[in-house]
């Protein structure tokens, strides 16, 4: 219900809290904006621009031009017919009186409306609405209490839940306080500045302009976009001073934006001896544990400097020394782990995986590695050459060994990355080391897929095993619950196969994964394989429609073709893409209609043997001849993935199918003739089904 501001006033809401985790703030601001918009719409309140701003200590809603009154509405409720509501003398019956009473209107206010069913009585109810100032206390209380967070806590006798304790509330409408209560607090017209850069005393404000100005004087930049620009400029200037390049990391920048109220950037350094550590180790120690920005030299190597974004007062030298001290301790630990880990070969660590539980129902990581090795070896035999088979087998054996190293124990996000480092140190082939690192890719929906074939295969093997394992013991996603990230794993499989241009039968691979589980004595539910295939179908539908923007009905048509065959996700996507391009042709709609005619008339038919001697009419002889010719061509074109040519061959049948339906009656009394004509249509149907089930196509979209 957003409109250009007409008559209305400014609404300002601020929720002051203890420091919120940086990752909570962006989603909380989005939630605040969406819920406020929904509430305004539900309460029929027009408004102008609506914006949310925030810092670690405050969530703020700013609405311009909020109407001072609800929009009036008029509703009509249909009651009994006129004939039932009034007698022959025109007097209201009990039916009319009862209806009027139930709607809260006098009988004389009932009106007669003509409907498709005849004349009926209607109660016209008008709601003039209420003043916004009267509605706001309940509105804002509901809004604040309705916010959701990844984790929430209780902190006082009210038992209210919020991400962190709420310490003050500010609410102004038209410059006047809106008194509402939440968590034992009453909203007023004051805010509080920066924890360290202000006096901490409440500051009275009248509107957004005075609010923003007062906060900035008190050490708070409330607008995240301004803080983002300030931080980016500060750290880039520092990088230039050191002749370095900033490591671009949007996630780290967002963390800094929502970790401070008044950005301040300082440079720090560390001992050059730590540059011998892998680049990923240094970056992880700086970014994930401390939130520091690493600096790169022109040759893409790390410089012994970092930039810290801080939220406190004090001398730069003191702050710098404190940050350097903390990082030095982290790097000293990392160097110790790196040196110690390399004293033991990865291969020697495999036995230790026997003591690491994969899942209580699914055994150990050692068992999982055994299954993944068998799966990767078989996939490599299908998708690669002899070298790929050996590389995949070796990489699969070693791929989880770094999980029991000191480095990964301290820095879990380095799993796979350290496996690669240690494999190279042990003298393993580069292809093996790269596959170990890549088998965790993609880590999230938009992440890169593995670059090497061995990496793709090992990632597929690991994910197929994980999916089959959890489905086998009934631990499947339900609604929004997906604690084992199985949707992400299935989506990754689809991406690797499609974007990596790998043809693989998913149903056969699922069966292999289930078999390997059974061989280890893990109980498998009988419905697991079927449920997992349907699960992959859902992920493929999502990828096809949301990523490649394919029409849902065309994807369903091609998917239906694979229900009893080899489920090849890459092939399904390619066929669907070609079909969508073909659907733009003017004859496509008529072709689909012709197929559906053949499909409908042969639903219960399987017999496809046509007796040429029983073909009486020229149109059926012509169609039979064309079908036989197409049967010689279409399967080969499909096998060679020449899908456009296959569709061209099918579309040539359109005129003869149309002529057949126009020129002959299929359901004639002569049983032999009827059977023969139905068999001919079964041949037409089956020929088309080799490409897709065209009965699923929505001709209105064609």
C-alpha positions, -999 to 999 in steps of 0.1 A, spaced: 0 0 0 30 23 -5 20 56 -21 34 90 -27 30 109 6 -2 129 7 -15 139 40 3 121 67 31 122 93 65 107 99 68 75 120 101 68 137 107 36 156 139 25 173 146 -7 192 177 -2 214 195 -34 224 226 -49 238 251 -56 210 235 -79 184 256 -104 165 266 -88 132 250 -116 112 216 -110 129 212 -74 119 206 -75 81 180 -102 83 163 -84 113 161 -52 92 146 -71 63 121 -88 87 112 -54 102 106 -39 68 85 -68 55 64 -71 87 58 -34 89 46 -33 53 23 -62 59 8 -46 90 3 -13 72 -15 -31 44 -36 -51 68 -46 -20 87 -54 0 56 -28 27 63 -14 45 33 23 56 35 51 69 15 87 57 16 95 31 42 131 24 52 149 3 79 184 12 93 204 -3 120 236 -10 139 247 -36 164 228 -16 191 196 -5 173 170 -15 148 152 15 132 121 19 111 114 52 93 81 58 75 73 90 56 38 102 49 20 77 71 -18 85 68 -34 99 100 -65 77 94 -73 43 81 -89 41 46 -127 37 49 -141 6 33 -175 -6 22 -183 -43 22 -213 -62 8 -224 -95 23 -249 -117 4 -278 -131 23 -310 -149 13 -328 -144 -19 -354 -116 -22 -381 -142 -25 -371 -158 8 -364 -125 26 -396 -108 18 -432 -121 18 -459 -114 -9 -467 -81 9 -432 -69 8 -426 -74 45 -393 -88 58 -394 -125 69 -375 -141 98 -348 -149 72 -342 -112 64 -345 -101 100 -321 -128 112 -296 -120 84 -297 -82 91 -292 -89 128 -262 -112 122 -245 -84 101 -253 -56 126 -274 -36 102 -311 -26 103 -335 -45 80 -344 -14 62 -307 -10 52 -307 -42 33 -304 -38 -5 -314 -60 -34 -288 -69 -60 -292 -89 -92 -268 -118 -94 -265 -147 -119 -287 -167 -95 -314 -140 -94 -322 -112 -69 -306 -115 -35 -305 -94 -3 -272 -78 6 -260 -61 38 -239 -31 30 -214 -24 58 -192 6 60 -161 9 82 -149 45 84 -117 34 100 -98 47 131 -71 72 137 -36 61 132 -25 75 165 -50 52 182 -39 22 163 -1 26 166 5 14 202 -9 -20 195 5 -20 160 41 -13 172 39 -37 200 28 -64 176 56 -54 152 84 -55 177 72 -87 193 68 -104 159 105 -101 148 123 -134 144 160 -142 149 182 -173 144 185 -175 182 165 -156 209 168 -152 246 148 -142 277 164 -118 302 137 -105 326 104 -114 343 83 -105 312 97 -137 296 98 -119 263 121 -134 237 145 -113 215 179 -117 200 195 -97 229 181 -77 258 161 -46 248 172 -16 267 152 13 253 124 20 228 118 52 208 85 58 189 74 91 174 45 98 151 41 133 139 67 144 164 47 130 194 57 100 214 38 68 208 35 51 242 36 13 238 51 -14 260 74 -42 252 96 -63 275 88 -42 305 98 -9 288 76 20 277 85 37 244 94 74 246 111 101 226 147 95 236 176 75 222 211 66 234 244 72 216 275 51 212 285 29 241 321 44 242 319 76 222 290 93 240 279 102 276 254 74 276 226 99 287 193 98 269 189 123 240 154 137 232 145 138 194 116 152 175 119 136 141 143 116 119 164 146 110 170 155 147 174 118 155 201 112 128 219 145 138 219 137 175 232 102 170 260 113 147 272 138 174 270 109 199 292 86 177 266 67 157 262 65 120 228 48 118 227 42 80 244 10 71 250 22 35 270 52 49 290 30 72 297 6 43 311 35 21 331 49 50 347 15 58 354 8 21 372 41 16 391 38 49 405 4 42 413 11 6 432 42 16 452 22 41 459 -5 15 473 22 -9 496 35 19 512 1 21 513 -3 -17 490 -33 -13 457 -45 -27 427 -52 -6 414 -88 -6 378 -83 -18 354 -101 5 318 -88 6 309 -111 35 337 -97 56 327 -61 47 291 -68 57 303 -82 90 323 -50 96 293 -28 87 271 -45 113 298 -48 139 304 -11 145 284 21 150 312 46 141 337 30 118 374 34 125 401 15 105 436 8 117 466 -9 101 484 -38 119 512 -61 110 525 -96 118 559 -112 116 570 -121 81 579 -157 92 542 -165 91 541 -158 54 555 -193 50 520 -206 60 496 -213 32 477 -182 20 444 -198 30 455 -204 66 466 -168 70 434 -154 54 413 -176 76 431 -167 108 426 -130 99 391 -130 85 371 -157 103 385 -154 138 394 -117 140 374 -100 112 406 -85 97 411 -76 61 442 -91 46 464 -71 21 479 -85 -11 511 -75 -29 510 -70 -67 522 -106 -72 490 -118 -54 510 -129 -24 499 -118 11 517 -88 27 525 -90 65 497 -64 72 461 -64 80 433 -38 84 410 -39 114 377 -21 116 371 -11 152 343 4 173 361 20 202 380 50 214 416 51 224 450 57 209 456 41 175 489 26 188 472 10 217 444 -5 196 469 -16 170 491 -33 195 462 -52 210 450 -65 177 485 -75 167 489 -94 199 457 -114 194 466 -122 157 502 -132 166 488 -158 190 464 -172 164 492 -174 138 516 -190 163 490 -217 168 485 -221 131 522 -225 125 525 -251 152 496 -271 138 510 -268 102 544 -280 112 531 -308 134 505 -320 109 531 -325 81 551 -349 103 523 -375 96 512 -385 61 476 -382 53 474 -419 45 484 -427 80 455 -407 94 428 -428 77 427 -453 105 419 -425 130 386 -419 111 373 -451 128 370 -430 159 350 -402 142 312 -407 140 296 -397 108 262 -401 123 250 -424 151 228 -443 127 253 -444 99 286 -455 114 319 -438 112 337 -416 88 360 -445 80 330 -464 68 318 -434 48 353 -431 31 350 -468 21 317 -462 4 328 -430 -12 359 -447 -26 339 -474 -41 313 -449 -55 340 -426 -69 359 -454 -86 327 -466 -103 317 -431 -114 352 -424 -127 350 -456 -147 318 -443 -163 328 -406 -168 366 -407 -171 397 -426 -183 421 -449 -165 441 -421 -150 409 -405 -137 399 -438 -121 431 -440 -102 432 -404 -92 396 -406 -80 402 -438 -60 432 -423 -43 416 -389 -36 385 -406 -22 407 -426 2 424 -394 15 396 -369 12 385 -369 49 419 -376 65 426 -339 71 396 -338 95 418 -354 121 446 -329 117 454 -302 142 449 -274 117 414 -284 106 405 -290 143 414 -254 150 401 -239 117 372 -262 105 366 -241 73 400 -252 60 388 -288 55 397 -299 20 421 -270 16 445 -284 41 439 -319 26 453 -305 -6 483 -289 11 492 -320 30 487 -343 0 511 -322 -21 536 -323 8 532 -361 8 541 -362 -29 506 -371 -41 498 -362 -77 484 -327 -82 452 -342 -97 446 -361 -64 454 -331 -42 431 -308 -63 403 -333 -61 406 -335 -23 402 -297 -21 374 -295 -47 352 -322 -34 336 -298 -9 325 -275 -38 301 -260 -42 298 -250 -6 266 -229 -12 241 -223 -39 261 -197 -59 296 -212 -52 318 -224 -80 316 -261 -89 348 -282 -90 371 -274 -119 387 -308 -124 370 -339 -136 383 -358 -106 370 -331 -83 336 -332 -99 334 -370 -96 346 -371 -59 321 -343 -50 293 -363 -66 304 -395 -49 305 -379 -15 271 -362 -19 254 -393 -33 266 -412 -3 254 -386 21 220 -383 5 215 -420 2 226 -426 38 203 -401 54 173 -411 32 180 -448 40 175 -442 77 145 -419 73 163 -386 81 148 -366 53 140 -328 50 106 -319 63 91 -285 55 116 -258 63 136 -283 84 168 -296 67 194 -300 95 218 -320 73 216 -296 43 203 -324 20 186 -299 -3 220 -282 -8 237 -315 -15 211 -325 -41 212 -291 -57 250 -293 -59 247 -327 -77 223 -311 -103 247 -282 -108 278 -303 -112 261 -326 -137 245 -299 -157 271 -272 -156 299 -297 -157 283 -314 -188 283 -349 -173 258 -375 -183 249 -398 -155 219 -420 -147 208 -407 -112 185 -436 -105 212 -462 -111 237 -442 -91 212 -440 -62 208 -478 -63 246 -482 -62 248 -459 -31 221 -478 -14 238 -511 -22 270 -499 -6 252 -490 26 236 -524 27 269 -541 22 282 -523 54 252 -536 73 234 -503 76 196 -508 75 179 -492 45 142 -483 43 126 -499 13 112 -466 0 145 -447 3 156 -450 -33 123 -439 -47 120 -410 -23 155 -398 -31 148 -399 -69 117 -377 -63 139 -354 -41 163 -350 -70 133 -343 -94 123 -314 -71 157 -299 -71 159 -303 -109 126 -285 -113 138 -257 -91 171 -253 -111 153 -255 -144 127 -229 -136 146 -205 -113 181 -207 -128 177 -215 -165 142 -199 -166 125 -229 -184 87 -233 -186 75 -256 -159 52 -276 -181 79 -283 -206 102 -295 -179 74 -317 -166 69 -331 -201 106 -341 -204 108 -353 -167 78 -376 -173 98 -393 -201 124 -403 -175 101 -417 -148 108 -453 -158 141 -447 -175 176 -434 -169 173 -402 -149 199 -380 -166 196 -344 -152 219 -329 -179 200 -345 -207 166 -334 -192 178 -298 -190 191 -298 -226 160 -314 -240 138 -289 -221 159 -260 -235 155 -272 -271 118 -279 -265 113 -244 -252 129 -228 -282 108 -251 -304 77 -241 -286 80 -206 -301 72 -219 -336 36 -213 -348 29 -250 -356 39 -262 -321 5 -257 -305 -13 -276 -333 13 -304 -330 7 -307 -292 -31 -308 -298 -27 -335 -324 -5 -356 -300 -30 -351 -272 -57 -365 -294 -37 -396 -301 -28 -398 -264 -64 -395 -252 -78 -421 -276 -51 -447 -268 -48 -443 -230 -58 -479 -223 -39 -493 -254 -5 -510 -255 -8 -530 -288 13 -513 -315 14 -540 -342 -1 -526 -374 -14 -549 -402 -6 -531 -434 -33 -551 -452 -60 -535 -430 -51 -500 -440 -81 -490 -462 -79 -453 -465 -51 -433 -482 -47 -410 -451 -40 -439 -428 -16 -455 -453 2 -422 -456 4 -418 -418 17 -453 -414 44 -448 -440 55 -415 -423 56 -431 -389 77 -460 -401 101 -436 -417 103 -414 -385 109 -445 -364 140 -452 -384 153 -417 -378 141 -402 -345 156 -427 -320 190 -423 -335 188 -385 -335 178 -386 -298 206 -410 -290 231 -386 -306 215 -357 -287 204 -340 -320 173 -328 -303 164 -301 -327 166 -324 -356 144 -350 -337 117 -324 -331 119 -313 -368 112 -350 -377 83 -352 -354 67 -319 -365 67 -333 -401 41 -358 -389 16 -330 -380 -1 -327 -414 -6 -365 -417 -19 -368 -382 -44 -341 -388 -54 -357 -421 -58 -391 -404 -82 -377 -378 -102 -358 -405 -103 -387 -430 -111 -418 -409 -132 -428 -379 -110 -446 -354 -137 -462 -332 -155 -480 -360 -177 -511 -354 -153 -534 -373 -131 -547 -344 -101 -556 -365 -101 -522 -383 -106 -504 -350 -77 -523 -333 -54 -516 -363 -61 -479 -363 -56 -477 -325 -23 -495 -329 -12 -470 -355 -20 -442 -330 -1 -460 -303 29 -460 -326 25 -422 -330 22 -418 -292 52 -439 -284 73 -422 -310 66 -388 -295 72 -401 -260 107 -410 -269 114 -372 -266 88 -361 -240 53 -367 -227 36 -339 -247 4 -344 -228 20 -324 -200 25 -293 -223 1 -264 -216 -9 -252 -251 -21 -219 -237 15 -211 -230 27 -223 -263 
